């Protein structure tokens, strides 16, 4: 395995583009609306690695892993600027 790929995967958490039904299902238990989410810029390099092309208004689920805390999910609203 190329060491550069290993470190890139280790440092950049997994990003998943959610569809509309998934957005509601994930945000409702958190009692938060899409417009209240922290923002992520459309030109963010992590979005370029997605399987699908993100557009403004989309929501991205970020899977972070920590050896002590385990998996942590974060959500970001895609914005143009």
N, C-alpha and C positions, 0 to 999 in steps of 0.2 A: 504494500500500500504506500502511495506517495505521502510523505510526511506533511506536505503542504495541504493536501486534501484533509488529512486527519485533523490538523489544527483548525482549518476553516470550519469544519463541521463541529468541532468542539467549542469554538468561540462564537459561532453564529447559530442561535437557536432555531429550531424548526419553525417555519412560518406556514400557516394553512389559511387559504382564502375560504371564507364561509359563505354559503348561499343564504338567501333571505330566511328560510325556515330554520336553519341552524342558528342564525343570529338571534332570532327571538327566543329560541330554546335556551341559548347560553346566557343571554342578558337578563331575561325575566327573573330567574332566581336571585340575581345580583341586585335587582331593583334599580337598574340603570338603563338609560336610553342611549341609543346609538350616538346621538349628538353630544353626549357627555363623555364619551371615550377620549383618551389621549390620542393625539394625531400621529400618523406616520406619513412622510412625504412619498408621493408617487415615484420620485426618482431615487428612493432609498435602495441601495444595492441588494438588500435582502429580498425585496419584492421582485427583483429581476430573476431570482432563482425559483420562483413559483412555477407550478405546472400550467397555471392559467394566467392570463394577463389581468392585473389589477387595474381598477379604474376608480376615480374619485367617488366616495360614498360607500365603497366596499369595506368590509370589516375583516381584519386579519387576526387569527388566533396564533399566539406565540407560545411555543412549548419550551420552557426553560427547565433545565435539570441541575440540581445541586446534590452533592454527595450526602449532605446532612439533612436538607429539607425535602428532598425528593423532587417530584415534578410540580411545576408552578405554571399556571396558565395566565396569560395576559392578553388583552384585546386592544386593538388600535384601529382607528378610523382612517382610511386612506384619503388624503387631501392632495390637491395639486400644488399648492404653495402655502 
